[in-house]
Amino acid sequence: MNIEQIHQHFLNSSGICTDTRKIEKNCMFFALKGDNFNGNEFAEAAIARGAKIAVIDEPSYHTEYNGTLLCNDSLQTLQDLANYHRKYLGIPIISLTGSNGKTTTKELIHAVVSQKFNCVATKGNLNNHIGVPLTLLSMNSSTQLGIVEMGANHQGEIAGLCKIAEPDYGYITNFGKAHLEGFGGVEGVIKGKSELYQFLRKANGTVFVNGGDLKQVELTEDIQRVIFNEEGYDQKISLLPKGEFVSVQIKDIVIKTHLTGAYNFSNIAAAIAIGSYFKIPLEAIKNALESYTPQMNRSQILEHHGHRIIMDAYNANPSSMLAAIQNMELFDANSKWLILGDMFELGEEAPKEHQAITDYLEKTLPGNIILVGENFYKTQSSSPGIRQFKSFEALASYLAEKPIPPSLILLKGSRGMALERTLALLA
């Protein structure tokens, strides 16, 4: 069966499913494989639970009558189907990647362009070789514009995702110290993320560029582009005086957001620039951005048992960690605490990068600091105000004996640290 025929099955289905626990009636089940599971083993169960067809890639699970469709590789077929469907719809696709701020920026862009278009965007951070196809396949004939977030932790991934999504527009949030282990250093990060630029250059697409990032300006000189930042360029978007929440101005319009941290300025500016490019009125852009509330443990501000919590515990790398710490310096509070967890996927750079954060804290915010995780536990500090714990359990024991008084508290760490668990420890 060719991809056109498979696509017809898809159009007649209720959608795609890869998990038998989430089967919807008349869906197409794709039997994917992982380190600890083989989706082929669940194909029969998927059909029994209401799937219209199960796409499998192991002959032993296929018969002519059991509702399975045998292919060479289920994942490749899913990706091929997504690419075919993308071409079938023929709608504009905006793709974005970067070291920090991808998901927040994607959500902001989605909020803005949805003021005018029926827009479908990546859900959460489903931005990998499976998430990108599922995002494309969630679009239908009523979709007018798509936003596809692309994540990567080694070179070649963004290029592969571009082949699937074939974006018309692109934005790279920044180049930072993220996934250094997989990329092989910052230069590797730049090369890997810039695969989006390489695709759009060949496809004669358009990129949106933060004019304050000189490296990005340099890398996009020969691509159609829209440049924005405080200095002017195509779009002059100004960051207003610093406070707890980010406010910006474009022309005579002031936009007051619910986002904290000056590092969110470029995310907001990108959404404004892209919205303006697609001719969305500034008042509509203002409404979208002022209505947006951070979710999913990303720069959320919570009130909790007398504490004010800056919940930024979804992920962390040296670049985003430093930005979050510096943002805390702007807050006016009688008592401030920082609870910081290990930063993952740094490879050989992990000891140096964790020590650099500890050194910065020792010089600028020497008190009321808690460092959690094996990497932070190994760093050297002479400050009595910096407390180090090897594990979350050790932190929990400490807080049970010495609770933090009502304070402004930053929670920041990599996803694997799950520092949102700290909320249960703060009475």
Long-range contacts (C-beta under 8 A, 24 or more apart in sequence): 1-69, 1-71, 3-77, 3-80, 3-81, 3-84, 4-84, 6-55, 6-69, 6-77, 6-81, 7-81, 7-84, 7-85, 7-88, 9-52, 9-53, 9-69, 10-81, 10-85, 10-137, 12-52, 13-52, 13-53, 14-52, 15-137, 15-138, 16-78, 16-134, 16-137, 16-138, 17-46, 17-51, 18-78, 18-130, 18-134, 20-45, 20-46, 20-49, 23-49, 23-50, 23-51, 24-50, 25-50, 26-50, 26-51, 26-52, 27-51, 27-52, 28-52, 28-53, 28-54, 28-55, 29-53, 29-54, 29-55, 30-54, 30-55, 30-74, 30-75, 30-77, 30-78, 31-55, 31-56, 31-57, 31-58, 31-61, 31-74, 32-74, 32-75, 32-78, 32-130, 33-74, 33-75, 39-74, 40-74, 43-68, 75-129, 75-130, 78-130, 78-133, 79-129, 79-133, 79-164, 81-133, 81-137, 82-132, 82-133, 82-134, 82-136, 82-137, 82-164, 82-165, 83-136, 83-163, 83-164, 83-165, 83-166, 85-136, 85-137, 85-139, 86-136, 86-139, 86-146, 86-164, 86-165, 86-166, 87-166, 89-139, 89-140, 89-141, 89-143, 91-139, 91-143, 91-144, 91-145, 91-146, 92-145, 92-146, 92-168, 92-169, 93-145, 93-146, 93-147, 93-148, 93-165, 93-166, 93-167, 93-168, 93-169, 94-145, 94-146, 94-147, 94-148, 94-167, 94-168, 94-169, 94-170, 94-171, 94-274, 95-147, 95-148, 95-149, 95-150, 95-161, 95-162, 95-165, 95-167, 95-169, 95-170, 95-171, 95-196, 96-147, 96-148, 96-149, 96-150, 96-170, 96-171, 96-172, 96-173, 96-196, 97-149, 97-150, 97-151, 97-152, 97-158, 97-170, 97-172, 97-173, 97-193, 97-196, 98-171, 98-172, 98-173, 98-174, 98-175, 98-176, 98-193, 99-173, 99-174, 99-175, 99-176, 99-177, 99-178, 99-179, 99-189, 99-193, 99-317, 99-319, 99-320, 100-173, 100-174, 100-176, 100-178, 100-263, 100-317, 100-319, 100-320, 100-323, 101-173, 101-174, 101-263, 101-264, 101-266, 101-267, 101-320, 102-127, 102-149, 102-150, 102-151, 102-173, 103-127, 103-149, 103-296, 103-298, 103-314, 104-259, 104-264, 104-267, 104-294, 104-298, 104-299, 105-171, 105-173, 105-267, 105-270, 105-271, 106-147, 106-149, 107-292, 107-295, 108-267, 108-268, 108-270, 108-271, 108-288, 108-289, 108-292, 109-147, 109-171, 109-270, 109-271, 109-274, 109-275, 110-147, 111-271, 111-288, 111-289, 111-291, 111-292, 112-271, 112-272, 112-274, 112-275, 112-280, 112-284, 112-285, 112-288, 112-289, 113-145, 113-147, 113-274, 113-275, 113-278, 113-280, 114-288, 115-275, 115-280, 115-281, 115-284, 115-285, 115-287, 115-288, 116-278, 116-279, 116-280, 116-284, 117-144, 117-145, 117-278, 118-142, 118-143, 118-144, 118-145, 119-143, 119-144, 119-145, 119-146, 119-147, 120-145, 120-146, 120-147, 121-146, 121-147, 121-148, 121-149, 122-147, 122-148, 122-149, 124-296, 125-149, 125-151, 127-151, 128-157, 128-161, 129-157, 129-160, 129-161, 132-161, 132-164, 132-165, 133-164, 136-164, 136-165, 145-278, 150-196, 152-179, 152-192, 152-193, 153-179, 153-181, 153-182, 153-183, 153-345, 154-179, 154-182, 154-183, 154-192, 155-183, 155-184, 155-188, 155-191, 155-192, 155-195, 156-192, 156-195, 157-192, 157-195, 158-192, 158-193, 158-195, 158-196, 159-195, 159-198, 159-199, 162-195, 162-196, 162-199, 163-199, 166-203, 167-196, 167-199, 167-200, 167-203, 167-205, 168-203, 168-205, 168-206, 169-200, 169-205, 169-206, 169-207, 169-208, 169-274, 170-196, 170-197, 170-199, 170-200, 170-205, 170-206, 170-207, 170-208, 171-207, 171-208, 171-209, 171-270, 171-274, 172-196, 172-197, 172-207, 172-216, 173-210, 173-266, 173-267, 173-270, 174-210, 174-213, 174-266, 174-319, 175-213, 175-215, 175-216, 176-317, 176-318, 176-319, 176-320, 177-317, 177-318, 177-319, 177-346, 177-349, 177-353, 178-317, 178-319, 178-320, 178-345, 179-317, 179-345, 180-317, 180-345, 180-346, 180-347, 180-349, 180-353, 181-345, 181-346, 181-347, 181-348, 181-349, 182-345, 182-347, 185-349, 190-215, 190-219, 194-219, 197-223, 208-270, 208-273, 208-274, 208-277, 210-266, 210-269, 210-270, 212-266, 213-266, 226-273, 226-274, 226-277, 228-269, 228-270, 228-272, 228-273, 229-266, 229-269, 234-273, 235-269, 235-272, 235-273, 235-276, 237-268, 237-269, 237-272, 237-273, 239-265, 242-330, 243-330, 244-301, 244-330, 244-331, 248-272, 250-276, 250-282, 251-282, 253-282, 253-283, 253-285, 253-286, 255-285, 255-286, 255-289, 255-290, 256-290, 257-289, 257-290, 257-292, 258-290, 258-292, 258-293, 258-294, 258-301, 259-292, 259-294, 259-299, 260-299, 260-301, 260-310, 260-327, 261-299, 261-323, 261-324, 261-327, 262-323, 262-326, 262-327, 262-330, 263-320, 263-323, 263-324, 263-327, 264-299, 297-420, 302-423, 304-423, 304-426, 305-406, 305-426, 305-427, 306-406, 307-404, 307-406, 307-407, 307-408, 307-409, 307-426, 308-333, 308-407, 308-408, 308-409, 309-409, 309-411, 309-423, 309-426, 310-408, 310-409, 310-410, 310-411, 310-412, 311-411, 311-420, 312-410, 312-411, 312-412, 313-341, 313-411, 313-412, 313-413, 313-417, 313-418, 313-419, 313-420, 313-422, 314-415, 315-414, 315-415, 316-340, 316-341, 316-343, 316-412, 316-413, 316-414, 316-417, 317-343, 317-345, 317-346, 317-414, 318-343, 318-346, 318-353, 318-356, 318-357, 320-412, 321-357, 321-412, 322-357, 322-360, 324-410, 324-412, 325-357, 325-360, 325-361, 325-364, 325-365, 325-410, 325-412, 328-365, 328-408, 328-410, 329-364, 329-365, 331-408, 333-407, 333-408, 334-407, 335-368, 335-405, 335-406, 335-407, 335-408, 336-365, 336-368, 336-407, 336-408, 336-409, 336-410, 337-368, 337-369, 337-370, 337-404, 337-407, 337-408, 337-409, 337-410, 338-365, 338-368, 338-369, 338-370, 338-409, 338-410, 338-412, 339-370, 339-372, 339-395, 339-409, 339-410, 339-411, 339-412, 339-419, 339-422, 340-369, 340-370, 340-371, 340-372, 340-376, 340-410, 340-412, 340-413, 341-372, 341-373, 341-376, 341-392, 341-412, 341-413, 341-414, 341-417, 341-419, 342-372, 342-373, 342-374, 342-375, 342-376, 342-413, 342-414, 342-416, 342-417, 343-375, 343-413, 343-414, 344-414, 344-415, 344-416, 344-417, 345-414, 350-375, 351-375, 351-378, 351-379, 354-378, 354-379, 355-379, 355-380, 358-386, 361-386, 362-386, 368-407, 370-395, 370-398, 372-413, 372-417, 372-419, 373-413, 373-417, 392-417, 392-418, 392-419, 392-421, 395-422, 395-425, 396-425, 399-425, 399-426, 400-425, 403-427
